[in-house]
Amino acid sequence: MQFKDHILNLPAYKPTRLLAGHQGEVVKLSSNENALGPSPRAIAALQAAMANVHRYPDSGAATLRRALAERADLTPESVMCSNGSDEMIFLLCTAFLSPGDEAVMAEGTFISYFLRTLEMGGKPVRIPLRDYTHNLPALIDTITPRTRLLFVCNPNNPTGTTNSAAEIAALIANVPDDTLIVMDEAYIEFVTRADYPDLLPELRNGRRNLILLRTFAKIYGLAGLRLGYAYGHPDVISYLDRARPTFNVNALAQIAGLAALDDQDHVARSRDYANASRAMFVSELNKLGLHYIPGETNFVAINVGDDITVAEGIRERGFTVTPLAGWGLPGLIRVSFGTMEQNHQFIAALAETLKA
Ligand SMILES: Cc1ncc(COP(=O)(O)O)c(C=O)c1O
């Protein structure tokens, strides 16, 4: 057998250690899941569909694609579903990167862009954040004739920061046609700022070098089912469609996704809940005199000094959070919002850890 070096050199995914050092239930605040859970309509749809899982799913997820297209006022040919948006990132790298090709991205953003680029033998080019936000002019300056993909995470995981419509418009205007802009909008439904970019009109107007990634894992509360999707130009979508496994989106995910999409009340409740959680965190962190990054998502990045030691101390008190040193942001921990009771318990655990 011959192993490829660029795959051998990849770090293996390390799941969060849940139990070490703590007796009793551990609260996971490390994956930006929806603390309210899935829509009750999605649960009911799943229960009704269970008896049919001996059947293969619709390989093209046609009904879900139609529903997603309708919501965006695009054609179904502009939509593709995937096994989580993580799979879409993988497919984009598979389909667009040959060994030696470059993918430009921020340092201090979602790690899959980096890992999947390496996996294809591509060259990740990483640009530090500026004020914890994507430095778009610097990303543009890094583009070369070998740049096939440019990733922007807006809002950014793990800082929660956003780039404005004007900033993104300037980016789009300055990226060459043969570089595909991958706009990861996993947290779009949480955003409240008025000048956040709506990029669907770009696609309606026929722009080819832009693809928008969305997911059912965050506000829709379906992380465990693995369901993501992309809006893009039909040429790009049909190209990616050839690169995917035949049955990449399972039947239950398709059914639950449709039901969840239909329950926009649950989405609104989840957004309100994230806003209330953020307000609570801001007030409590101010009382503790801790610096945090103002974001627009269902998590917050907090400056705690020694992120690794503090995350460990918090875990011993029953909460998993994400230290960000490994993301190029030493000193910060990322904390997903839990139920309001968990949020209060977490703040107490954080205060205790910092005192210890
Ligand atoms: C910015 C961003 N993109 C993509 C993903 C992957 O989402 P999914 O669960 O749909 O694969 C995540 C998950 O944390 C994320 O934060």
The ligand as an SDF file (V2000), in Angstrom:
LIG
                    3D

 16 16  0  0  0  0  0  0  0  0999 V2000
  -18.6320   28.0460   10.2160 C   0  0  0  0  0  0  0  0  0  0  0  0
  -19.0350   26.6260   10.1650 C   0  0  0  0  0  0  0  0  0  0  0  0
  -19.1670   26.0340    8.9670 N   0  0  0  0  0  0  0  0  0  0  0  0
  -19.5250   24.7540    8.8630 C   0  0  0  0  0  0  0  0  0  0  0  0
  -19.7820   24.0000    9.9840 C   0  0  0  0  0  0  0  0  0  0  0  0
  -20.1520   22.5680    9.7930 C   0  0  0  0  0  0  0  0  0  0  0  0
  -21.5060   22.4240    9.9860 O   0  0  0  0  0  0  0  0  0  0  0  0
  -22.2270   21.0450    9.7110 P   0  0  0  0  0  0  0  0  0  0  0  0
  -22.5900   20.5060   11.0420 O   0  0  0  0  0  0  0  0  0  0  0  0
  -23.4060   21.4190    8.8680 O   0  0  0  0  0  0  0  0  0  0  0  0
  -21.2830   20.1540    8.9850 O   0  0  0  0  0  0  0  0  0  0  0  0
  -19.6650   24.5550   11.2490 C   0  0  0  0  0  0  0  0  0  0  0  0
  -19.8910   23.7530   12.4420 C   0  0  0  0  0  0  0  0  0  0  0  0
  -19.5120   24.0630   13.5390 O   0  0  0  0  0  0  0  0  0  0  0  0
  -19.2840   25.9180   11.3370 C   0  0  0  0  0  0  0  0  0  0  0  0
  -19.1270   26.5080   12.5160 O   0  0  0  0  0  0  0  0  0  0  0  0
  1  2  1  0
  2  3  1  0
  2 15  2  0
  3  4  2  0
  4  5  1  0
  5  6  1  0
  5 12  2  0
  6  7  1  0
  7  8  1  0
  8  9  2  0
  8 10  1  0
  8 11  1  0
 12 13  1  0
 12 15  1  0
 13 14  2  0
 15 16  1  0
M  END
$$$$
